[in-house]
Amino acid sequence: MIFTPLSILLVLLAGALAVPAPGRGALAGYCIESEDCKANECCVSFNRYSVVDLSPDLKRFVEGKCEPLGGLGAACQMPPANTLLLQIRYSYACPCIKGAFCSQSGRLPPRVDGPGLGVCKAVGC
């Protein structure tokens, strides 16, 4: 069988289309970055605390799981010192919902291997 450049292109294109997309189909609820999640969610990286019910074959296509933004009283990850850095994926928890901020004063017990976690509080409290 002789392969023409067009047939090779078609085979490569079919292979590219077969790669699962984060946030869709079998990978709904999983992500590489927060853009893969719904509007009220963020992408939280897989870590040793994560419960991942995803097959190893599919897990290689994603970096984290979509989690809801923190409501009042929820755990949140303290923002980085350099707020100019845009986080596309969070380590342990999502930021707070609109109208709330991550307060260090309500700090949860710190993780030995991770950033400080705070608690979402209403703006003005």
N, CA, C and O atoms as a GROMACS GRO file, in nm:
protein
  500
    1MET      N    1   0.084  -0.118   0.000
    1MET     CA    2   0.000   0.000   0.000
    1MET      C    3   0.089   0.124   0.000
    1MET      O    4   0.184   0.133   0.078
    2ILE      N    5   0.058   0.216  -0.086
    2ILE     CA    6   0.135   0.340  -0.098
    2ILE      C    7   0.058   0.451  -0.028
    2ILE      O    8  -0.060   0.473  -0.053
    3PHE      N    9   0.130   0.523   0.060
    3PHE     CA   10   0.069   0.634   0.132
    3PHE      C   11   0.099   0.764   0.060
    3PHE      O   12   0.215   0.795   0.032
    4THR      N   13  -0.004   0.839   0.031
    4THR     CA   14   0.014   0.970  -0.029
    4THR      C   15   0.020   1.073   0.083
    4THR      O   16  -0.026   1.045   0.194
    5PRO      N   17   0.074   1.189   0.057
    5PRO     CA   18   0.077   1.293   0.160
    5PRO      C   19  -0.062   1.324   0.216
    5PRO      O   20  -0.076   1.353   0.335
    6LEU      N   21  -0.165   1.317   0.133
    6LEU     CA   22  -0.301   1.346   0.180
    6LEU      C   23  -0.349   1.236   0.276
    6LEU      O   24  -0.411   1.267   0.378
    7SER      N   25  -0.321   1.110   0.244
    7SER     CA   26  -0.365   1.002   0.334
    7SER      C   27  -0.291   1.008   0.467
    7SER      O   28  -0.350   0.979   0.571
    8ILE      N   29  -0.164   1.045   0.465
    8ILE     CA   30  -0.088   1.060   0.590
    8ILE      C   31  -0.146   1.173   0.673
    8ILE      O   32  -0.160   1.160   0.795
    9LEU      N   33  -0.181   1.283   0.610
    9LEU     CA   34  -0.242   1.396   0.680
    9LEU      C   35  -0.376   1.356   0.742
    9LEU      O   36  -0.404   1.395   0.856
   10LEU      N   37  -0.456   1.281   0.670
   10LEU     CA   38  -0.585   1.236   0.722
   10LEU      C   39  -0.569   1.144   0.843
   10LEU      O   40  -0.645   1.154   0.939
   11VAL      N   41  -0.471   1.055   0.840
   11VAL     CA   42  -0.444   0.965   0.953
   11VAL      C   43  -0.399   1.046   1.074
   11VAL      O   44  -0.445   1.020   1.185
   12LEU      N   45  -0.311   1.144   1.055
   12LEU     CA   46  -0.264   1.228   1.166
   12LEU      C   47  -0.378   1.311   1.223
   12LEU      O   48  -0.388   1.327   1.345
   13LEU      N   49  -0.463   1.364   1.138
   13LEU     CA   50  -0.577   1.444   1.184
   13LEU      C   51  -0.675   1.358   1.263
   13LEU      O   52  -0.726   1.403   1.366
   14ALA      N   53  -0.702   1.238   1.218
   14ALA     CA   54  -0.792   1.148   1.290
   14ALA      C   55  -0.735   1.115   1.427
   14ALA      O   56  -0.810   1.107   1.525
   15GLY      N   57  -0.604   1.096   1.437
   15GLY     CA   58  -0.540   1.068   1.566
   15GLY      C   59  -0.550   1.186   1.660
   15GLY      O   60  -0.571   1.168   1.780
   16ALA      N   61  -0.534   1.305   1.607
   16ALA     CA   62  -0.542   1.426   1.690
   16ALA      C   63  -0.683   1.445   1.743
   16ALA      O   64  -0.701   1.488   1.857
   17LEU      N   65  -0.783   1.414   1.663
   17LEU     CA   66  -0.922   1.429   1.707
   17LEU      C   67  -0.960   1.325   1.810
   17LEU      O   68  -1.058   1.343   1.883
   18ALA      N   69  -0.885   1.215   1.817
   18ALA     CA   70  -0.917   1.108   1.911
   18ALA      C   71  -0.868   1.138   2.052
   18ALA      O   72  -0.906   1.067   2.146
   19VAL      N   73  -0.784   1.240   2.072
   19VAL     CA   74  -0.734   1.275   2.205
   19VAL      C   75  -0.848   1.341   2.283
   19VAL      O   76  -0.905   1.439   2.237
   20PRO      N   77  -0.881   1.288   2.402
   20PRO     CA   78  -0.991   1.344   2.480
   20PRO      C   79  -0.962   1.489   2.524
   20PRO      O   80  -0.849   1.523   2.558
   21ALA      N   81  -1.065   1.571   2.523
   21ALA     CA   82  -1.050   1.711   2.563
   21ALA      C   83  -1.087   1.727   2.711
   21ALA      O   84  -1.193   1.680   2.753
   22PRO      N   85  -1.001   1.793   2.790
   22PRO     CA   86  -1.035   1.818   2.931
   22PRO      C   87  -1.167   1.893   2.943
   22PRO      O   88  -1.196   1.982   2.863
   23GLY      N   89  -1.247   1.855   3.044
   23GLY     CA   90  -1.373   1.923   3.069
   23GLY      C   91  -1.489   1.876   2.982
   23GLY      O   92  -1.600   1.927   2.995
   24ARG      N   93  -1.463   1.780   2.894
   24ARG     CA   94  -1.568   1.732   2.802
   24ARG      C   95  -1.571   1.580   2.799
   24ARG      O   96  -1.472   1.514   2.831
   25GLY      N   97  -1.684   1.526   2.760
   25GLY     CA   98  -1.698   1.381   2.742
   25GLY      C   99  -1.654   1.303   2.865
   25GLY      O  100  -1.699   1.330   2.976
   26ALA      N  101  -1.566   1.205   2.843
   26ALA     CA  102  -1.517   1.121   2.952
   26ALA      C  103  -1.436   1.201   3.053
   26ALA      O  104  -1.418   1.156   3.166
   27LEU      N  105  -1.388   1.319   3.014
   27LEU     CA  106  -1.306   1.401   3.104
   27LEU      C  107  -1.384   1.520   3.161
   27LEU      O  108  -1.322   1.616   3.209
   28ALA      N  109  -1.515   1.516   3.157
   28ALA     CA  110  -1.598   1.621   3.218
   28ALA      C  111  -1.566   1.626   3.367
   28ALA      O  112  -1.568   1.523   3.434
   29GLY      N  113  -1.537   1.744   3.419
   29GLY     CA  114  -1.504   1.760   3.560
   29GLY      C  115  -1.354   1.753   3.588
   29GLY      O  116  -1.312   1.768   3.702
   30TYR      N  117  -1.274   1.730   3.484
   30TYR     CA  118  -1.128   1.727   3.499
   30TYR      C  119  -1.069   1.835   3.411
   30TYR      O  120  -1.134   1.881   3.317
   31CYS      N  121  -0.945   1.876   3.440
   31CYS     CA  122  -0.892   1.994   3.375
   31CYS      C  123  -0.740   1.994   3.365
   31CYS      O  124  -0.670   1.917   3.430
   32ILE      N  125  -0.692   2.084   3.280
   32ILE     CA  126  -0.550   2.121   3.275
   32ILE      C  127  -0.538   2.260   3.337
   32ILE      O  128  -0.442   2.289   3.409
   33GLU      N  129  -0.635   2.344   3.307
   33GLU     CA  130  -0.639   2.479   3.363
   33GLU      C  131  -0.784   2.516   3.394
   33GLU      O  132  -0.877   2.447   3.352
   34SER      N  133  -0.802   2.624   3.468
   34SER     CA  134  -0.936   2.663   3.512
   34SER      C  135  -1.031   2.693   3.398
   34SER      O  136  -1.153   2.684   3.415
   35GLU      N  137  -0.980   2.728   3.281
   35GLU     CA  138  -1.066   2.753   3.164
   35GLU      C  139  -1.142   2.628   3.121
   35GLU      O  140  -1.245   2.638   3.054
   36ASP      N  141  -1.093   2.510   3.160
   36ASP     CA  142  -1.160   2.384   3.126
   36ASP      C  143  -1.281   2.358   3.216
   36ASP      O  144  -1.360   2.268   3.188
   37CYS      N  145  -1.295   2.436   3.322
   37CYS     CA  146  -1.402   2.415   3.420
   37CYS      C  147  -1.519   2.511   3.395
   37CYS      O  148  -1.509   2.603   3.314
   38LYS      N  149  -1.629   2.487   3.465
   38LYS     CA  150  -1.745   2.574   3.457
   38LYS      C  151  -1.713   2.710   3.519
   38LYS      O  152  -1.610   2.725   3.585
   39ALA      N  153  -1.800   2.808   3.497
   39ALA     CA  154  -1.776   2.945   3.543
   39ALA      C  155  -1.760   2.957   3.694
   39ALA      O  156  -1.687   3.044   3.741
   40ASN      N  157  -1.826   2.871   3.772
   40ASN     CA  158  -1.819   2.881   3.919
   40ASN      C  159  -1.721   2.780   3.979
   40ASN      O  160  -1.734   2.742   4.095
   41GLU      N  161  -1.622   2.737   3.898
   41GLU     CA  162  -1.524   2.638   3.943
   41GLU      C  163  -1.384   2.682   3.907
   41GLU      O  164  -1.364   2.775   3.829
   42CYS      N  165  -1.285   2.614   3.966
   42CYS     CA  166  -1.146   2.633   3.929
   42CYS      C  167  -1.081   2.496   3.919
   42CYS      O  168  -1.139   2.395   3.960
   43CYS      N  169  -0.962   2.492   3.863
   43CYS     CA  170  -0.888   2.367   3.847
   43CYS      C  171  -0.793   2.350   3.965
   43CYS      O  172  -0.706   2.434   3.989
   44VAL      N  173  -0.810   2.239   4.040
   44VAL     CA  174  -0.724   2.208   4.154
   44VAL      C  175  -0.638   2.088   4.116
   44VAL      O  176  -0.690   1.983   4.078
   45SER      N  177  -0.505   2.105   4.126
   45SER     CA  178  -0.411   2.001   4.086
   45SER      C  179  -0.431   1.871   4.162
   45SER      O  180  -0.471   1.871   4.278
   46PHE      N  181  -0.404   1.761   4.094
   46PHE     CA  182  -0.399   1.633   4.164
   46PHE      C  183  -0.283   1.639   4.261
   46PHE      O  184  -0.176   1.690   4.227
   47ASN      N  185  -0.301   1.590   4.382
   47ASN     CA  186  -0.193   1.580   4.479
   47ASN      C  187  -0.219   1.457   4.563
   47ASN      O  188  -0.314   1.383   4.537
   48ARG      N  189  -0.138   1.433   4.663
   48ARG     CA  190  -0.154   1.309   4.739
   48ARG      C  191  -0.283   1.306   4.821
   48ARG      O  192  -0.319   1.202   4.875
   49TYR      N  193  -0.353   1.419   4.833
   49TYR     CA  194  -0.479   1.424   4.905
   49TYR      C  195  -0.599   1.404   4.812
   49TYR      O  196  -0.712   1.387   4.858
   50SER      N  197  -0.574   1.405   4.681
   50SER     CA  198  -0.682   1.396   4.583
   50SER      C  199  -0.738   1.255   4.575
   50SER      O  200  -0.666   1.156   4.585
   51VAL      N  201  -0.867   1.249   4.556
   51VAL     CA  202  -0.932   1.122   4.526
   51VAL      C  203  -0.965   1.128   4.377
   51VAL      O  204  -1.049   1.207   4.334
   52VAL      N  205  -0.898   1.045   4.300
   52VAL     CA  206  -0.914   1.048   4.156
   52VAL      C  207  -0.978   0.918   4.110
   52VAL      O  208  -0.918   0.811   4.119
   53ASP      N  209  -1.101   0.929   4.062
   53ASP     CA  210  -1.173   0.811   4.015
   53ASP      C  211  -1.168   0.806   3.862
   53ASP      O  212  -1.270   0.788   3.795
   54LEU      N  213  -1.048   0.822   3.810
   54LEU     CA  214  -1.027   0.830   3.666
   54LEU      C  215  -0.927   0.721   3.628
   54LEU      O  216  -0.830   0.699   3.701
   55SER      N  217  -0.948   0.656   3.518
   55SER     CA  218  -0.856   0.550   3.476
   55SER      C  219  -0.719   0.611   3.444
   55SER      O  220  -0.711   0.726   3.402
   56PRO      N  221  -0.612   0.534   3.466
   56PRO     CA  222  -0.478   0.585   3.434
   56PRO      C  223  -0.465   0.628   3.288
   56PRO      O  224  -0.392   0.721   3.257
   57ASP      N  225  -0.537   0.559   3.197
   57ASP     CA  226  -0.532   0.596   3.055
   57ASP      C  227  -0.587   0.737   3.032
   57ASP      O  228  -0.532   0.811   2.950
   58LEU      N  229  -0.694   0.774   3.102
   58LEU     CA  230  -0.751   0.907   3.086
   58LEU      C  231  -0.678   1.011   3.170
   58LEU      O  232  -0.669   1.127   3.131
   59LYS      N  233  -0.625   0.971   3.285
   59LYS     CA  234  -0.558   1.066   3.376
   59LYS      C  235  -0.437   1.131   3.310
   59LYS      O  236  -0.398   1.242   3.348
   60ARG      N  237  -0.377   1.066   3.213
   60ARG     CA  238  -0.259   1.125   3.149
   60ARG      C  239  -0.293   1.247   3.063
   60ARG      O  240  -0.203   1.319   3.019
   61PHE      N  241  -0.422   1.271   3.039
   61PHE     CA  242  -0.463   1.385   2.958
   61PHE      C  243  -0.502   1.507   3.040
   61PHE      O  244  -0.530   1.612   2.983
   62VAL      N  245  -0.504   1.496   3.172
   62VAL     CA  246  -0.545   1.608   3.258
   62VAL      C  247  -0.448   1.625   3.375
   62VAL      O  248  -0.370   1.535   3.406
   63GLU      N  249  -0.456   1.741   3.440
   63GLU     CA  250  -0.366   1.774   3.551
   63GLU      C  251  -0.439   1.790   3.684
   63GLU      O  252  -0.376   1.790   3.789
   64GLY      N  253  -0.572   1.805   3.679
   64GLY     CA  254  -0.646   1.830   3.802
   64GLY      C  255  -0.794   1.805   3.786
   64GLY      O  256  -0.841   1.755   3.684
   65LYS      N  257  -0.866   1.841   3.892
   65LYS     CA  258  -1.011   1.821   3.895
   65LYS      C  259  -1.080   1.956   3.916
   65LYS      O  260  -1.030   2.040   3.990
   66CYS      N  261  -1.193   1.977   3.851
   66CYS     CA  262  -1.269   2.100   3.868
   66CYS      C  263  -1.339   2.096   4.003
   66CYS      O  264  -1.410   2.000   4.034
   67GLU      N  265  -1.320   2.199   4.082
   67GLU     CA  266  -1.380   2.209   4.215
   67GLU      C  267  -1.457   2.341   4.223
   67GLU      O  268  -1.422   2.435   4.152
   68PRO      N  269  -1.560   2.350   4.307
   68PRO     CA  270  -1.637   2.476   4.318
   68PRO      C  271  -1.555   2.585   4.389
   68PRO      O  272  -1.471   2.557   4.474
   69LEU      N  273  -1.582   2.709   4.350
   69LEU     CA  274  -1.520   2.822   4.420
   69LEU      C  275  -1.566   2.820   4.565
   69LEU      O  276  -1.676   2.773   4.595
   70GLY      N  277  -1.482   2.869   4.655
   70GLY     CA  278  -1.513   2.865   4.798
   70GLY      C  279  -1.623   2.961   4.838
   70GLY      O  280  -1.615   3.081   4.811
   71GLY      N  281  -1.725   2.908   4.904
   71GLY     CA  282  -1.831   2.991   4.960
   71GLY      C  283  -1.789   3.039   5.098
   71GLY      O  284  -1.682   3.002   5.146
   72LEU      N  285  -1.870   3.119   5.163
   72LEU     CA  286  -1.837   3.170   5.297
   72LEU      C  287  -1.811   3.054   5.392
   72LEU      O  288  -1.892   2.962   5.402
   73GLY      N  289  -1.698   3.059   5.462
   73GLY     CA  290  -1.660   2.954   5.556
   73GLY      C  291  -1.584   2.839   5.495
   73GLY      O  292  -1.537   2.751   5.568
   74ALA      N  293  -1.570   2.836   5.363
   74ALA     CA  294  -1.499   2.728   5.296
   74ALA      C  295  -1.347   2.751   5.301
   74ALA      O  296  -1.301   2.864   5.314
   75ALA      N  297  -1.273   2.643   5.292
   75ALA     CA  298  -1.127   2.653   5.284
   75ALA      C  299  -1.089   2.719   5.152
   75ALA      O  300  -1.154   2.697   5.049
   76CYS      N  301  -0.984   2.798   5.156
   76CYS     CA  302  -0.933   2.862   5.035
   76CYS      C  303  -0.781   2.868   5.044
   76CYS      O  304  -0.724   2.869   5.153
   77GLN      N  305  -0.718   2.871   4.930
   77GLN     CA  306  -0.573   2.882   4.926
   77GLN      C  307  -0.536   3.028   4.932
   77GLN      O  308  -0.589   3.109   4.856
   78MET      N  309  -0.444   3.063   5.023
   78MET     CA  310  -0.401   3.202   5.032
   78MET      C  311  -0.341   3.244   4.898
   78MET      O  312  -0.265   3.168   4.838
   79PRO      N  313  -0.374   3.363   4.850
   79PRO     CA  314  -0.321   3.407   4.721
   79PRO      C  315  -0.170   3.422   4.726
   79PRO      O  316  -0.113   3.449   4.832
   80PRO      N  317  -0.103   3.406   4.612
   80PRO     CA  318   0.042   3.420   4.609
   80PRO      C  319   0.083   3.562   4.644
   80PRO      O  320   0.006   3.656   4.625
   81ALA      N  321   0.205   3.576   4.696
   81ALA     CA  322   0.256   3.709   4.733
   81ALA      C  323   0.258   3.800   4.611
   81ALA      O  324   0.227   3.919   4.622
   82ASN      N  325   0.293   3.746   4.496
   82ASN     CA  326   0.295   3.824   4.373
   82ASN      C  327   0.160   3.806   4.305
   82ASN      O  328   0.142   3.708   4.232
   83THR      N  329   0.067   3.896   4.326
   83THR     CA  330  -0.068   3.882   4.270
   83THR      C  331  -0.071   3.908   4.121
   83THR      O  332  -0.176   3.896   4.058
   84LEU      N  333   0.043   3.945   4.062
   84LEU     CA  334   0.048   3.962   3.917
   84LEU      C  335   0.050   3.827   3.847
   84LEU      O  336   0.019   3.818   3.728
   85LEU      N  337   0.085   3.722   3.921
   85LEU     CA  338   0.087   3.588   3.862
   85LEU      C  339  -0.056   3.536   3.851
   85LEU      O  340  -0.127   3.528   3.951
   86LEU      N  341  -0.096   3.502   3.732
   86LEU     CA  342  -0.229   3.448   3.710
   86LEU      C  343  -0.222   3.297   3.729
   86LEU      O  344  -0.148   3.229   3.657
   87GLN      N  345  -0.297   3.244   3.824
   87GLN     CA  346  -0.295   3.101   3.846
   87GLN      C  347  -0.395   3.033   3.754
   87GLN      O  348  -0.513   3.067   3.752
   88ILE      N  349  -0.346   2.938   3.679
   88ILE     CA  350  -0.434   2.863   3.591
   88ILE      C  351  -0.479   2.733   3.658
   88ILE      O  352  -0.578   2.672   3.617
   89ARG      N  353  -0.406   2.692   3.763
   89ARG     CA  354  -0.440   2.572   3.838
   89ARG      C  355  -0.396   2.596   3.983
   89ARG      O  356  -0.288   2.651   4.007
   90TYR      N  357  -0.478   2.554   4.078
   90TYR     CA  358  -0.450   2.576   4.219
   90TYR      C  359  -0.401   2.447   4.283
   90TYR      O  360  -0.432   2.338   4.234
   91SER      N  361  -0.325   2.459   4.391
   91SER     CA  362  -0.265   2.341   4.453
   91SER      C  363  -0.360   2.263   4.542
   91SER      O  364  -0.365   2.140   4.534
   92TYR      N  365  -0.438   2.332   4.627
   92TYR     CA  366  -0.519   2.261   4.726
   92TYR      C  367  -0.665   2.303   4.732
   92TYR      O  368  -0.751   2.222   4.767
   93ALA      N  369  -0.695   2.427   4.697
   93ALA     CA  370  -0.833   2.475   4.708
   93ALA      C  371  -0.853   2.590   4.610
   93ALA      O  372  -0.757   2.656   4.569
   94CYS      N  373  -0.977   2.613   4.573
   94CYS     CA  374  -1.012   2.724   4.484
   94CYS      C  375  -1.013   2.856   4.560
   94CYS      O  376  -1.020   2.857   4.683
   95PRO      N  377  -1.006   2.967   4.488
   95PRO     CA  378  -1.027   3.096   4.553
   95PRO      C  379  -1.174   3.110   4.594
   95PRO      O  380  -1.256   3.024   4.563
   96CYS      N  381  -1.205   3.217   4.661
   96CYS     CA  382  -1.341   3.240   4.712
   96CYS      C  383  -1.433   3.293   4.601
   96CYS      O  384  -1.387   3.345   4.499
   97ILE      N  385  -1.562   3.279   4.625
   97ILE     CA  386  -1.662   3.333   4.533
   97ILE      C  387  -1.654   3.485   4.532
   97ILE      O  388  -1.591   3.545   4.619
   98LYS      N  389  -1.717   3.545   4.433
   98LYS     CA  390  -1.722   3.691   4.424
   98LYS      C  391  -1.792   3.746   4.549
   98LYS      O  392  -1.895   3.692   4.591
   99GLY      N  393  -1.737   3.850   4.608
   99GLY     CA  394  -1.793   3.909   4.728
   99GLY      C  395  -1.732   3.853   4.855
   99GLY      O  396  -1.773   3.889   4.966
  100ALA      N  397  -1.634   3.764   4.841
  100ALA     CA  398  -1.566   3.707   4.958
  100ALA      C  399  -1.414   3.713   4.932
  100ALA      O  400  -1.370   3.728   4.818
  101PHE      N  401  -1.336   3.701   5.038
  101PHE     CA  402  -1.191   3.701   5.024
  101PHE      C  403  -1.134   3.592   5.115
  101PHE      O  404  -1.200   3.547   5.210
  102CYS      N  405  -1.012   3.550   5.086
  102CYS     CA  406  -0.946   3.445   5.163
  102CYS      C  407  -0.874   3.510   5.281
  102CYS      O  408  -0.776   3.582   5.263
  103SER      N  409  -0.923   3.483   5.402
  103SER     CA  410  -0.870   3.546   5.522
  103SER      C  411  -0.771   3.455   5.593
  103SER      O  412  -0.799   3.339   5.623
  104GLN      N  413  -0.654   3.511   5.620
  104GLN     CA  414  -0.553   3.435   5.693
  104GLN      C  415  -0.591   3.426   5.841
  104GLN      O  416  -0.546   3.334   5.910
  105SER      N  417  -0.672   3.519   5.890
  105SER     CA  418  -0.709   3.518   6.031
  105SER      C  419  -0.797   3.397   6.065
  105SER      O  420  -0.801   3.354   6.180
  106GLY      N  421  -0.865   3.344   5.967
  106GLY     CA  422  -0.946   3.226   5.990
  106GLY      C  423  -0.872   3.101   5.945
  106GLY      O  424  -0.934   3.000   5.909
  107ARG      N  425  -0.742   3.109   5.947
  107ARG     CA  426  -0.653   3.008   5.891
  107ARG      C  427  -0.682   2.866   5.943
  107ARG      O  428  -0.703   2.844   6.062
  108LEU      N  429  -0.682   2.774   5.850
  108LEU     CA  430  -0.694   2.633   5.884
  108LEU      C  431  -0.555   2.581   5.922
  108LEU      O  432  -0.456   2.648   5.891
  109PRO      N  433  -0.544   2.467   5.986
  109PRO     CA  434  -0.411   2.414   6.018
  109PRO      C  435  -0.328   2.404   5.890
  109PRO      O  436  -0.375   2.350   5.790
  110PRO      N  437  -0.204   2.454   5.892
  110PRO     CA  438  -0.123   2.454   5.769
  110PRO      C  439  -0.082   2.312   5.730
  110PRO      O  440  -0.065   2.225   5.816
  111ARG      N  441  -0.068   2.292   5.603
  111ARG     CA  442  -0.015   2.165   5.553
  111ARG      C  443   0.136   2.172   5.558
  111ARG      O  444   0.195   2.278   5.535
  112VAL      N  445   0.198   2.062   5.589
  112VAL     CA  446   0.344   2.059   5.597
  112VAL      C  447   0.405   2.082   5.459
  112VAL      O  448   0.509   2.147   5.446
  113ASP      N  449   0.341   2.028   5.356
  113ASP     CA  450   0.399   2.034   5.222
  113ASP      C  451   0.331   2.135   5.130
  113ASP      O  452   0.357   2.133   5.010
  114GLY      N  453   0.247   2.221   5.182
  114GLY     CA  454   0.176   2.310   5.092
  114GLY      C  455   0.161   2.450   5.145
  114GLY      O  456   0.212   2.484   5.252
  115PRO      N  457   0.090   2.533   5.068
  115PRO     CA  458   0.071   2.672   5.105
  115PRO      C  459  -0.027   2.684   5.222
  115PRO      O  460  -0.100   2.589   5.253
  116GLY      N  461  -0.028   2.799   5.284
  116GLY     CA  462  -0.123   2.822   5.390
  116GLY      C  463  -0.264   2.825   5.335
  116GLY      O  464  -0.288   2.876   5.225
  117LEU      N  465  -0.354   2.771   5.410
  117LEU     CA  466  -0.494   2.775   5.372
  117LEU      C  467  -0.567   2.869   5.464
  117LEU      O  468  -0.538   2.876   5.584
  118GLY      N  469  -0.661   2.942   5.409
  118GLY     CA  470  -0.740   3.033   5.489
  118GLY      C  471  -0.886   2.992   5.481
  118GLY      O  472  -0.920   2.881   5.440
  119VAL      N  473  -0.973   3.086   5.520
  119VAL     CA  474  -1.116   3.063   5.518
  119VAL      C  475  -1.181   3.179   5.442
  119VAL      O  476  -1.143   3.295   5.462
  120CYS      N  477  -1.278   3.150   5.357
  120CYS     CA  478  -1.349   3.253   5.283
  120CYS      C  479  -1.439   3.333   5.378
  120CYS      O  480  -1.520   3.276   5.450
  121LYS      N  481  -1.422   3.465   5.376
  121LYS     CA  482  -1.503   3.555   5.458
  121LYS      C  483  -1.564   3.661   5.367
  121LYS      O  484  -1.510   3.692   5.261
  122ALA      N  485  -1.676   3.716   5.410
  122ALA     CA  486  -1.744   3.820   5.334
  122ALA      C  487  -1.659   3.947   5.333
  122ALA      O  488  -1.595   3.980   5.432
  123VAL      N  489  -1.659   4.016   5.222
  123VAL     CA  490  -1.588   4.144   5.213
  123VAL      C  491  -1.649   4.239   5.314
  123VAL      O  492  -1.772   4.248   5.323
  124GLY      N  493  -1.566   4.310   5.389
  124GLY     CA  494  -1.613   4.403   5.489
  124GLY      C  495  -1.616   4.345   5.629
  124GLY      O  496  -1.648   4.417   5.724
  125CYS      N  497  -1.584   4.217   5.644
  125CYS     CA  498  -1.582   4.155   5.778
  125CYS      C  499  -1.443   4.161   5.836
  125CYS      O  500  -1.420   4.115   5.948
   0.00000   0.00000   0.00000
